[in-house]
């Protein structure tokens, strides 16, 4: 073909190529293969594809305050070497795949089949793909292949002379779930534990907030155990983990998570006291925690008053469901979680004084995640099981209207109601034991419920100490000064019952 003739035909060729391209264009979908190098048996679980324009590892999402698109689909018996697809019909946040804004993304797939860990991209044993860059267009990108050829591995626990991982097999939880369940924890020993073999120590049980574990808490002790300050005694610290498949089980017995509180009190604590030189008395056991751990610590003290000698609860999750992050769950007629009576979106979190998260998209994000999100975690603790054997939903997912029947069932976990209804029995057993600190401008609007609880405790004649720190938010509440004040209080309570002088009692520094 000569050059002149080619030039005449070039527009036709370009047009034909464009027609072919248009005809070949297909809607975006992800085809995910389970590699044979990671799995030898069929796998049942939940398949995710996470997208990000910021993170080099999208599998670590979603980020609550800056969520990016992700998609989910349940898989049943996926065979190694075969594929499953995520497409426009799959569960999606914030919108179906067909609505994805065009652009460049990092894309990563995760197959979650973990029983006990809530974060799919971090749960040991889960399968994931490489994070690949792709220019995506929902209308014409066609099929994007991903290969699950990697396995999430946990780094070794940082063993040292003063910190030890202490897993305990739970018979109670194993029988409930029909499989082996291990309760993880770590023990931090005082500096003199190995050189003073006749000394015994009081114990602080520490519960992390949502998504935290004993491993996260252990990072604070990598360079040695904390020295007792002036007026303090030495403590053994037991670092707990509230993680479960649904999120944080908060050490409450529940229809979904099983007898979590009983397992701690009847199994893990006795195991600690058999293994380590503790003082096996309620007057030498204290419990503390922040956020979900703050709620859990308060729940444990109230429900097992003879087990613990005091609670120091910090910024607890809602302790009065008349103010469940600014919504009254018991209102008549039932309210919408999603919108206020004027039709405005209800916020669930703020930065400073400005709303930053809203109920409707936050709940929608949790529903696509399905397991391990904060809102579904609440439902997994507080709700009965639904017809599908999953935790019943507190609200209609279209309108946000609260289900009054489920809200009534939640009353069993309303700490204020529990105290009010049982004060004649609980009051004497909790004397001197309740210490609650909340942030005046809590990021998740948690101070309102704490104030209502404080009002009820005053009406009941309780000596509980409830403190609101003006101007503090959910995180800035946690200062070295506050932790030291709490340790001093624990030390004073301990010394009231175990004065210095006995060979088994640690000396005051």
C-alpha positions as CSV (number, residue, x, y, z in Angstrom):
1,X,0.0,0.0,0.0
2,X,1.5,3.4,-1.0
3,X,1.6,6.3,1.4
4,X,-1.0,8.3,-0.4
5,X,-3.5,5.5,-0.3
6,X,-2.8,4.8,3.4
7,X,-3.4,8.5,4.3
8,X,-6.8,8.3,2.5
9,X,-7.7,5.2,4.4
10,X,-6.4,6.3,7.8
11,X,-9.6,8.1,9.0
12,X,-11.6,4.9,8.0
13,X,-9.2,2.7,10.0
14,X,-9.4,5.0,13.0
15,X,-13.2,5.0,12.8
16,X,-13.3,1.2,12.6
17,X,-10.9,0.9,15.5
18,X,-13.1,3.2,17.6
19,X,-16.2,1.1,16.7
20,X,-14.4,-2.1,17.7
21,X,-13.3,-0.4,21.0
22,X,-16.9,0.6,21.7
23,X,-18.2,-2.8,20.9
24,X,-15.6,-4.4,23.0
25,X,-16.1,-2.1,26.0
26,X,-17.8,-3.8,28.9
27,X,-18.8,-2.7,32.4
28,X,-16.2,-2.9,35.1
29,X,-16.0,-6.1,37.2
30,X,-13.3,-7.7,39.3
31,X,-12.5,-11.4,38.7
32,X,-10.7,-12.8,41.7
33,X,-8.8,-16.1,41.6
34,X,-8.0,-18.1,44.7
35,X,-4.4,-19.3,44.1
36,X,-3.5,-22.9,44.7
37,X,-0.3,-21.9,46.5
38,X,-2.4,-20.5,49.5
39,X,-5.4,-22.8,49.6
40,X,-5.7,-26.6,49.2
41,X,-9.4,-26.9,50.2
42,X,-12.6,-25.1,49.3
43,X,-13.0,-21.8,51.2
44,X,-16.2,-20.2,52.5
45,X,-16.1,-16.6,53.6
46,X,-16.5,-13.1,52.4
47,X,-14.7,-11.7,49.4
48,X,-13.8,-8.0,49.3
49,X,-12.3,-5.6,46.8
50,X,-10.9,-2.5,48.4
51,X,-10.0,0.6,46.3
52,X,-7.9,3.6,47.4
53,X,-6.4,6.7,45.9
54,X,-4.3,7.3,49.1
55,X,-3.2,4.1,50.7
56,X,-0.6,1.7,49.2
57,X,-2.5,-1.2,50.9
58,X,-6.2,-0.7,50.4
59,X,-6.9,-3.9,52.3
60,X,-6.4,-2.0,55.6
61,X,-9.6,0.0,55.0
62,X,-12.2,1.2,55.4
63,X,-11.1,4.4,57.2
64,X,-14.0,5.7,59.2
65,X,-13.4,9.4,58.7
66,X,-12.1,9.2,55.1
67,X,-13.8,6.0,53.7
68,X,-13.1,5.0,50.1
69,X,-15.0,2.6,47.8
70,X,-15.1,-1.1,48.6
71,X,-17.3,-4.0,47.6
72,X,-18.2,-7.4,49.2
73,X,-19.7,-10.7,48.2
74,X,-20.1,-13.9,50.2
75,X,-18.5,-17.0,48.7
76,X,-19.4,-20.6,49.5
77,X,-16.8,-23.3,48.9
78,X,-14.6,-21.4,46.5
79,X,-12.2,-23.9,45.1
80,X,-8.5,-23.2,44.7
81,X,-7.7,-22.3,41.1
82,X,-11.2,-21.0,40.5
83,X,-12.6,-17.4,40.5
84,X,-15.4,-15.3,42.0
85,X,-16.6,-12.0,40.7
86,X,-17.3,-8.6,42.2
87,X,-19.6,-6.7,39.9
88,X,-22.4,-4.1,39.9
89,X,-24.7,-6.4,41.8
90,X,-22.3,-6.9,44.7
91,X,-22.7,-5.2,48.0
92,X,-21.1,-1.8,47.7
93,X,-20.0,1.3,49.6
94,X,-20.7,4.1,49.1
95,X,-22.4,3.2,45.8
96,X,-22.7,0.3,43.4
97,X,-19.7,-0.4,41.2
98,X,-21.6,1.0,38.2
99,X,-21.4,4.4,39.9
100,X,-17.7,4.4,40.6
101,X,-16.1,7.7,39.7
102,X,-13.6,7.2,36.9
103,X,-9.9,7.5,37.7
104,X,-6.7,5.8,38.9
105,X,-7.0,3.6,42.0
106,X,-5.0,1.0,43.8
107,X,-7.1,-2.2,43.9
108,X,-6.7,-5.1,46.3
109,X,-8.8,-8.2,47.1
110,X,-9.2,-10.0,50.4
111,X,-10.9,-13.3,51.1
112,X,-11.9,-13.2,54.8
113,X,-12.4,-16.6,56.4
114,X,-11.2,-15.8,59.9
115,X,-13.4,-16.9,62.8
116,X,-12.2,-14.6,65.5
117,X,-10.7,-11.4,64.1
118,X,-12.7,-8.5,62.9
119,X,-10.5,-6.7,60.3
120,X,-10.4,-8.6,57.1
121,X,-7.1,-7.2,55.8
122,X,-5.3,-7.9,59.1
123,X,-6.8,-11.2,60.3
124,X,-4.2,-13.9,60.4
125,X,-4.7,-16.6,57.8
126,X,-6.8,-14.5,55.4
127,X,-5.9,-14.4,51.7
128,X,-5.2,-11.3,49.8
129,X,-3.8,-10.1,46.5
130,X,-1.1,-7.6,45.5
131,X,-2.3,-4.0,45.4
132,X,-2.3,-3.0,41.7
133,X,-2.7,0.3,40.0
134,X,-5.6,0.6,37.5
135,X,-7.4,3.3,35.6
136,X,-11.0,2.4,36.1
137,X,-14.1,3.4,34.3
138,X,-17.3,1.8,35.4
139,X,-18.8,1.7,31.9
140,X,-15.9,0.3,29.9
141,X,-13.0,-1.0,31.9
142,X,-14.3,-4.6,31.5
143,X,-12.8,-7.4,33.7
144,X,-9.9,-6.6,36.1
145,X,-8.2,-9.8,37.2
146,X,-6.8,-10.1,40.8
147,X,-5.1,-13.1,42.4
148,X,-5.4,-14.1,46.0
149,X,-1.8,-15.5,46.4
150,X,-0.8,-14.1,49.8
151,X,-1.6,-14.9,53.4
152,X,-1.9,-12.5,56.3
153,X,0.7,-13.3,58.9
154,X,1.0,-11.9,62.4
155,X,4.5,-10.7,63.4
156,X,6.0,-12.5,66.4
157,X,4.7,-11.3,69.7
158,X,7.5,-9.2,71.4
159,X,8.4,-11.6,74.2
160,X,10.7,-10.2,76.9
161,X,11.6,-10.9,80.6
162,X,8.7,-8.6,81.6
163,X,6.0,-9.2,79.0
164,X,4.5,-12.6,78.0
165,X,1.7,-13.6,75.7
166,X,-0.8,-15.6,77.7
167,X,-3.4,-17.4,75.6
168,X,-6.1,-19.5,77.4
169,X,-8.4,-22.1,75.8
170,X,-11.9,-21.3,76.8
171,X,-14.1,-24.3,77.4
172,X,-17.2,-22.1,77.7
173,X,-16.6,-20.3,74.4
174,X,-15.5,-23.5,72.6
175,X,-18.7,-25.3,73.6
176,X,-20.9,-22.3,72.6
177,X,-19.3,-21.8,69.1
178,X,-18.7,-25.5,68.4
179,X,-15.0,-25.0,67.7
180,X,-11.9,-24.2,69.7
181,X,-11.8,-20.7,70.9
182,X,-8.6,-19.2,72.5
183,X,-8.9,-16.1,74.7
184,X,-5.7,-14.0,74.0
185,X,-4.0,-11.8,76.6
186,X,-0.6,-10.6,77.6
187,X,0.9,-10.2,81.1
188,X,3.2,-7.3,82.0
189,X,5.3,-8.1,85.1
190,X,6.8,-5.6,87.5
191,X,10.5,-4.9,87.3
192,X,11.2,-6.9,90.6
193,X,9.1,-9.9,89.8
194,X,12.0,-12.2,89.0
195,X,14.3,-11.0,91.7
196,X,11.8,-11.0,94.6
197,X,10.2,-14.4,94.4
198,X,8.2,-14.1,97.6
199,X,6.3,-10.9,96.6
200,X,2.8,-11.0,95.3
201,X,1.1,-8.2,93.4
202,X,-2.3,-6.7,92.7
203,X,-3.5,-6.8,89.1
204,X,-4.9,-4.2,86.7
205,X,-6.9,-5.8,83.8
206,X,-6.7,-3.4,80.8
207,X,-9.2,-3.5,77.9
208,X,-8.5,-1.8,74.6
209,X,-10.9,0.2,72.6
210,X,-12.6,-0.9,69.3
211,X,-10.3,-2.7,66.9
212,X,-7.5,-2.9,69.5
213,X,-6.0,-6.0,71.0
214,X,-3.5,-7.1,73.6
215,X,-0.9,-6.8,70.9
216,X,-1.7,-3.1,70.5
217,X,-1.6,-2.5,74.2
218,X,1.7,-4.4,74.5
219,X,3.5,-1.9,72.3
220,X,3.3,0.5,75.2
221,X,5.6,-1.8,77.3
222,X,8.3,-2.7,74.8
223,X,11.0,-0.9,76.7
224,X,10.3,-2.3,80.1
225,X,7.6,-2.4,82.8
226,X,6.5,1.0,84.2
227,X,8.1,2.0,87.4
228,X,5.8,2.7,90.3
229,X,5.6,6.4,91.0
230,X,5.4,8.2,94.4
231,X,2.5,6.7,96.4
232,X,1.9,3.9,93.9
233,X,2.3,0.2,94.4
234,X,3.7,-2.2,91.8
235,X,1.1,-3.9,89.7
236,X,0.9,-6.9,87.4
237,X,-1.0,-5.8,84.3
238,X,-3.1,-8.2,82.2
239,X,-3.7,-6.8,78.7
240,X,-6.9,-8.2,77.2
241,X,-8.3,-8.3,73.7
242,X,-12.0,-7.7,73.0
243,X,-11.7,-8.7,69.4
244,X,-14.2,-11.1,67.8
245,X,-15.6,-11.7,64.4
246,X,-18.3,-9.1,64.8
247,X,-15.9,-6.4,66.2
248,X,-15.6,-5.9,70.0
249,X,-17.4,-8.4,72.3
250,X,-16.9,-6.0,75.3
251,X,-16.8,-9.0,77.6
252,X,-20.6,-9.2,77.8
253,X,-22.4,-12.5,77.5
254,X,-24.5,-12.2,74.3
255,X,-26.6,-14.3,71.9
256,X,-24.1,-13.8,69.1
257,X,-20.7,-13.7,70.8
258,X,-21.3,-16.2,73.6
259,X,-20.4,-16.1,77.3
260,X,-17.6,-13.6,77.0
261,X,-17.9,-12.2,80.5
262,X,-18.1,-15.6,82.2
263,X,-15.1,-16.8,80.2
264,X,-13.0,-14.0,81.5
265,X,-14.1,-14.3,85.1
266,X,-14.4,-18.1,85.4
267,X,-11.5,-19.1,83.1
268,X,-8.9,-16.5,82.2
269,X,-8.6,-14.8,85.6
270,X,-8.2,-18.1,87.4
271,X,-5.6,-19.1,84.9
272,X,-3.7,-15.9,85.5
273,X,-3.8,-16.4,89.2
274,X,-2.5,-20.0,88.9
275,X,0.4,-18.9,86.7
276,X,1.5,-15.7,88.3
277,X,2.1,-14.4,91.8
278,X,-1.0,-12.3,92.1
279,X,-3.1,-11.6,95.2
280,X,-6.3,-13.6,94.5
281,X,-8.8,-11.2,96.0
282,X,-11.3,-8.7,94.6
283,X,-9.5,-6.0,96.6
284,X,-6.4,-6.6,94.5
285,X,-8.1,-6.8,91.1
286,X,-8.9,-3.6,89.2
287,X,-10.2,-3.1,85.7
288,X,-9.9,-0.2,83.3
289,X,-10.4,0.5,79.6
290,X,-11.0,3.2,77.0
291,X,-13.9,3.7,74.6
292,X,-15.4,0.2,73.9
293,X,-12.9,-0.9,76.6
294,X,-14.4,1.8,78.9
295,X,-17.9,0.3,78.4
296,X,-16.5,-3.2,78.9
297,X,-14.7,-2.4,82.1
298,X,-17.8,-0.7,83.6
299,X,-20.0,-3.7,82.5
300,X,-17.6,-6.2,84.1
301,X,-17.5,-4.2,87.4
302,X,-21.3,-3.9,87.5
303,X,-22.0,-7.5,86.6
304,X,-19.2,-9.1,88.6
305,X,-19.0,-6.8,91.6
306,X,-17.3,-9.4,93.8
307,X,-14.6,-10.1,91.2
308,X,-13.1,-6.6,90.9
309,X,-12.2,-4.0,93.5
310,X,-12.8,-1.0,91.3
311,X,-13.3,0.2,87.7
312,X,-11.7,3.2,86.0
313,X,-13.8,3.6,82.9
314,X,-12.6,6.1,80.3
315,X,-14.8,7.6,77.6
316,X,-17.1,4.6,77.6
317,X,-19.4,3.7,74.7
318,X,-23.1,4.6,75.4
319,X,-23.9,3.8,79.0
320,X,-27.5,5.1,78.7
321,X,-29.5,4.3,75.6
322,X,-31.6,7.4,76.0
323,X,-28.6,9.1,74.5
324,X,-27.1,6.6,72.1
325,X,-24.7,9.0,70.4
326,X,-27.4,11.7,70.6
327,X,-30.4,9.5,69.8
328,X,-33.0,8.3,72.3
329,X,-33.5,4.6,71.4
330,X,-36.6,4.4,73.6
331,X,-38.5,7.4,72.2
332,X,-42.2,7.0,71.4
333,X,-43.0,7.0,68.5
334,X,-39.6,5.5,67.5
335,X,-37.1,7.9,66.0
336,X,-35.0,7.5,62.8
337,X,-31.3,7.0,63.5
338,X,-30.6,8.5,60.1
339,X,-32.5,11.7,60.2
340,X,-33.8,14.1,62.8
341,X,-37.5,15.2,62.9
342,X,-36.6,18.1,60.5
343,X,-35.2,15.6,58.0
344,X,-31.5,16.6,58.6
345,X,-28.9,13.8,58.6
346,X,-27.9,12.8,62.2
347,X,-24.2,13.0,63.0
348,X,-22.5,10.1,64.8
349,X,-19.0,11.7,65.2
350,X,-17.4,15.1,65.0
351,X,-14.0,16.8,64.7
352,X,-13.9,19.6,67.2
353,X,-17.5,20.9,67.2
354,X,-18.1,20.2,63.5
355,X,-20.0,16.9,62.5
356,X,-17.7,14.6,60.5
357,X,-19.6,11.3,60.2
358,X,-23.3,10.6,59.8
359,X,-25.3,7.6,60.9
360,X,-26.7,6.6,57.5
361,X,-23.4,6.2,55.5
362,X,-21.7,4.8,58.6
363,X,-24.3,2.1,59.1
364,X,-24.2,1.4,55.3
365,X,-20.4,1.0,55.4
366,X,-20.8,-1.5,58.3
367,X,-23.4,-3.5,56.4
368,X,-21.1,-3.9,53.3
369,X,-18.3,-4.9,55.6
370,X,-20.8,-7.3,57.2
371,X,-18.5,-8.4,60.0
372,X,-16.2,-6.3,62.2
373,X,-17.8,-2.8,61.9
374,X,-18.6,-0.7,64.9
375,X,-22.4,-0.5,64.5
376,X,-22.8,-4.2,63.7
377,X,-20.6,-4.8,66.7
378,X,-23.1,-3.1,68.9
379,X,-25.9,-5.2,67.4
380,X,-23.9,-8.3,67.9
381,X,-23.7,-7.6,71.6
382,X,-27.1,-6.0,72.4
383,X,-29.5,-7.7,69.9
384,X,-31.1,-11.2,69.9
385,X,-30.5,-13.4,66.9
386,X,-32.7,-12.7,63.9
387,X,-34.4,-15.3,61.7
388,X,-31.1,-15.5,59.7
389,X,-29.2,-16.4,62.9
390,X,-27.3,-13.1,62.6
391,X,-27.8,-10.3,65.2
392,X,-31.1,-8.5,64.7
393,X,-30.8,-5.0,63.3
394,X,-31.8,-2.1,65.6
395,X,-33.2,0.0,62.7
396,X,-34.6,-0.2,59.2
397,X,-31.7,0.2,56.8
398,X,-33.8,2.3,54.4
399,X,-35.5,4.8,56.7
400,X,-33.4,4.4,59.8
401,X,-36.5,3.9,61.9
402,X,-35.7,2.2,65.2
403,X,-37.3,-1.1,65.8
404,X,-39.0,-0.7,69.2
405,X,-39.0,-4.4,69.9
406,X,-35.2,-4.7,69.4
407,X,-34.7,-1.5,71.4
408,X,-36.6,-3.1,74.3
409,X,-34.3,-6.1,74.1
410,X,-31.3,-3.7,74.2
411,X,-32.4,-2.6,77.7
412,X,-30.7,-5.7,79.1
413,X,-27.4,-4.0,78.2
414,X,-28.3,-0.4,79.2
415,X,-25.9,0.1,82.2
416,X,-27.9,2.9,83.7
417,X,-31.1,0.8,83.6
418,X,-29.2,-2.2,85.0
419,X,-28.0,-0.1,88.0
420,X,-31.3,1.6,88.6
421,X,-33.3,-1.6,88.5
422,X,-30.9,-3.6,90.7
423,X,-29.6,-0.9,93.0
424,X,-30.8,-2.5,96.2
425,X,-28.6,-5.5,95.4
426,X,-25.8,-3.8,93.6
427,X,-25.4,-0.6,95.6
428,X,-23.6,-2.0,98.6
429,X,-21.4,-4.2,96.4
430,X,-20.3,-1.2,94.3
431,X,-19.5,1.2,97.1
432,X,-16.3,3.0,96.4
433,X,-15.7,1.1,93.1
434,X,-17.1,3.2,90.3
435,X,-14.8,5.8,88.6
436,X,-15.8,7.1,85.2
437,X,-14.1,9.9,83.2
438,X,-15.5,11.3,79.9
439,X,-14.4,13.9,77.4
440,X,-16.4,17.1,77.4
441,X,-16.4,17.2,73.6
442,X,-16.2,13.5,72.9
443,X,-15.5,12.8,69.2
444,X,-18.4,10.3,69.2
445,X,-20.8,12.3,71.3
446,X,-20.4,9.9,74.3
447,X,-20.5,12.4,77.1
448,X,-24.2,12.9,77.0
449,X,-24.9,9.3,78.1
450,X,-22.3,9.6,80.9
451,X,-24.0,12.7,82.2
452,X,-27.3,10.9,82.3
453,X,-25.7,8.0,84.1
454,X,-24.2,10.5,86.6
455,X,-27.6,12.0,87.3
456,X,-29.1,8.6,88.0
457,X,-26.1,7.6,90.3
458,X,-26.6,10.8,92.3
459,X,-30.3,10.0,92.7
460,X,-29.5,6.5,93.9
461,X,-27.1,7.9,96.5
462,X,-24.1,6.3,94.9
463,X,-20.6,7.5,95.8
464,X,-19.4,6.9,92.2
465,X,-16.9,9.4,90.9
466,X,-17.9,10.7,87.4
467,X,-15.7,13.3,85.9
468,X,-16.2,15.2,82.6
469,X,-13.0,16.9,81.3
470,X,-14.0,20.2,79.5
471,X,-12.6,20.6,76.0
472,X,-11.2,17.1,75.8
473,X,-12.1,14.8,72.9
474,X,-12.1,11.0,72.7
475,X,-8.4,10.7,72.3
476,X,-7.0,13.8,74.0
477,X,-8.7,12.7,77.2
478,X,-5.9,10.1,77.6
479,X,-3.1,12.0,79.3
480,X,-0.2,10.8,81.4
481,X,-1.6,12.8,84.2
482,X,-5.0,11.0,84.1
483,X,-3.3,7.6,84.0
484,X,-1.2,8.5,87.0
485,X,-4.1,9.8,89.0
486,X,-6.0,6.5,88.3
487,X,-3.0,4.4,89.4
488,X,-2.7,6.4,92.6
489,X,-6.4,5.8,93.3
490,X,-6.0,2.1,92.6
491,X,-3.0,2.0,94.9
492,X,-4.9,3.7,97.7
493,X,-7.8,1.3,97.4
494,X,-5.5,-1.6,97.5
495,X,-3.6,-0.4,100.5
496,X,-6.8,0.1,102.5
497,X,-7.3,-3.6,102.4
498,X,-3.7,-4.8,102.2
499,X,-1.6,-2.6,104.5
500,X,2.2,-2.7,104.2
501,X,3.9,-5.3,106.4
502,X,2.9,-8.7,105.1
503,X,5.5,-10.7,103.2
504,X,3.2,-11.2,100.4
505,X,2.3,-7.5,99.9
506,X,4.4,-5.3,97.6
507,X,6.0,-2.3,99.2
508,X,5.1,1.3,98.3
509,X,7.8,3.2,96.4
